[in-house]
């Protein structure tokens, strides 16, 4: 609710320089509040238009929707959501709290929670977030999952592909039904140039694997957890690149490493 400000009544003073400064200040505050009031009226008019078309707002006082934005019937917009530019949201979607979407297209029945999406395309029935970041030129297929703390940049993910958490996908083309484990990183930059990698349909990329671009992982290939991939992997092959583990019994006690000082 906007505050009403009466400069004459609230700041009545003797004539002089102080009185002039107070009146000038109050006038500027009143002009600011009037401008806020006009912008709020325009914002609520846009929201009302979408509401009449079957869009539901959890909190219309905190949502910001640009005039050019298109939202399909049955979609729910959460609190503090910002939809900017030429964004298009499909039917029966859920756009959760604090999500910011700019110049992007989202398919039908897609769920986005607390994420930032810019200049990207997302298919139908895909789940994004919470806390995902889709940078420009990202193309996400249908029935995909882009989970928490996953960042995608200038990459394509085919239908059914999942990156559930803590993954960086940069400058890559990933096929259908690929699983990207926790902590997978596409190493696309060598300090001078950026390179692309490709992962074909049905491949499995284990946790904490690094794909040093440019590499190609074949259809149905399996990358063991903790591997660093520096060359192409054939279809249906297992790739494992990590040192053999060793166990040294009694080593901790002999070194006294964990003894607390008195």
N, C-alpha and C positions, 0 to 999 in steps of 0.2 A: 504494500500500500504506500502510495507516495505521500510525503509530508507536505502539509500546507504551511507556507512561510509568509508571515506578515511583517515586513521590515519596519514599518512605521510604528506598530504597536510594540514589537519586541525590542527594538533598539532605538527608543526615543531618547535623544541626548540634546544637550545644549548645542547651539550653532557653533560652527568652527570646523577645523580640519578633521578632527576625529569623527565628528558627525557625518561629514562627507564621505570619509573612507568606509564607515559602517554601511551607509546607504548604498555605496557603490558595490561593496561586497555582497550585500543582500540582494541587490539587483542581479548580480552575476549568478548567485545561487538559484534565484527564481527562474532565470533563463535556462540554466542547466536542467532544473527539474521539469520545466516545460518541454524541453527537448527530449528528455527521458520518457515523459508521458506520451509524446507523439510516437516515438519509436516503439514503445510498449503496445500502443494501440494498433500499429501496423503489424507487429509480430503476432498479436493475438488474432488479428483478422485472418492471417495466413493459416494459423492453427485451426481456427473455426471452419475455414474452407475444407481442410483435410478431415476434420471431425465429421462434417456433413457427408463426406464421401466414404465413411465407414472406418476411419482410422481412430484408434483409441489412444489417448494420452494419459499416462499415469499422473503427471503433474504438468499441466499446460503452462504454468507460470514460470517454469525453469527450462522448458524446451525451446530451442532456436531452430527454425526451419526457414531456409531461403525461399524466396518467391518462386524460383525456377524448379525447385525440388518436386519430384513426382513420387507419391506413396500409394501403394496398392491397398485395396479394401481388406479389412481384417487384420492389418498390421498393428502391433502395439509399440508405442514409443515410450521409453522409460524416462525417469527424471534426468535433467541436465544433459540431454542428448543434443548434439549439434549436427545438422545436416546442411551442407553448404554446396554452392555452385550448381552444377547440372546433375546432381545425384538422383538416381532412380532406385526406389525400394519396391520390391515385388509384393505380392499378396501374402497375407497370413504370416508375416515375419515377426520376429521379436528383436527390437533394438534396445539393448539394455543400458542401464545407467552409465553416464559419463562417456558414452561412445561419441566419437567424432568421425564423420564420413564426409569426404570432399571429392566432388567430381567422379563418383564411382557408381557402378551398377550392381545391385544385389538382386538375386533371383527370388523365386517364391519359396515360402516356408523355411527361410534361412534364419538362423539365430546368431546374433552378434552381441557379445557382452563386454562392456568396458574396454573397448579397443579403438585403435586409430587406423583409419583406412583412407588412402589417398590415391586417386587416379588408378583405380583397380576395378576388376570385374570378379564377381563371386557368383557361382551357380546356385542351383536349387538345393534345398534341404542340407545345406552345409552349416557347420557350427564353427564359429570363430570366437576366440577368447576363453576366459578373460585375459586382458592385458596382452593381446596380440598386436602386432604392428605390421600392416601391409603398406609397403612403400610403392611409389609409382611403377606402373607397368607390371603389376602382379595379376595373374590370371588363375583363379582357383575354380576347379570344376564343381560338379554336383556331388552331394553326399560325401564331402570331404570333412576333415577336422583339422583346424588350425588352433592349437591349444594355447595354454598360458605361456607367456614369454617366448613366443615364436615370432621371428621376424622374417618377412618375405620381401624380396626386392628384385624387380625385373625378372620374374620367373613364372613358369607355367606348371601347374599341378593338375594332373588328370583326375577324372572322376574316381571317387572312393579312396583317394590317397589321404594318409593321416600323418600329421606331425603334431603329436599331442602336447609336447612341452619342451621348452629350453632348446630351441633349434634355430639355426640361422641358414636360410636358403637364399643365396644370392646368385643371380645370373645363371640360372639352371633351368633345364627342361625335364620335368619329372612325369613319368607315365601314369597309367591307371593302377589303382590298388597297390600302391607302394607304401610300405611302412617305414617311417623315419623315427628311429628311437630317440630317447632323451639325450640331449647334448650333441646331436649331430651338427657338424659345421661344414658348409661348402666354402672352401678356402679359395675365393675367387680373385684375390688381389695380391700381386707379388711386390707391391711397392711402386711399380711403374705402370703396369697394364692390368686390365681385368679380363678374365677368361670365363667361358661357359663350360658347364658339365651337363651330362645327360644320364638319367636313370630310367631304364625301360620298365615296362609293365611288370607288376608282380614282384619286384625286387624287395629285399629286406635289408635295411641299413641299421646295424646294431648300435646300441648306445655308445656315446662318446667316440664316434668315428669321425675322422676328418677326410673329406674328399678334396684333394689338392687339384684344382682345375688347371688345365682341361683334362677330364677323364670321362670315360663312358662305362656305365655299369649295365651289363646285359640283362635280358629278360629273365626274371626268376632267379637272379643271382643272390647270394647271401653274403653280406659283409659282416664278419664277426665283430662283436663289441670291442671297442678300444683300438680298432685298426686305423691306420693312416693309409689311404688309398692314393698311390702316386702313378698308377698305370691302369689301362683299360682292363675290365673284368668280363670274362666271357659269360654268356647266358648259362644258367643252371650250375654255375660254379660257386664254390666256397672260396672266399678271400679272407685270409687272416694274416695280419702284420702286427705282431707285438712280441716283445721279448719273453722268454720262458721265465716263469716265476721261481724263486728260490725261498726256502725256509731254513733259518739258522736257529735251532733250538738253544735256549739259554742266553741268547745274545743280549737281550735287554738287561737281565740281571748282571751279567758279566761287565757290561759297560756302566751300570749304575745310572742310566739315563733318567729313569722315572722316580728316583729316590728324592723325597722332599727334604730340603735343607731345614735343619732345626734352628 
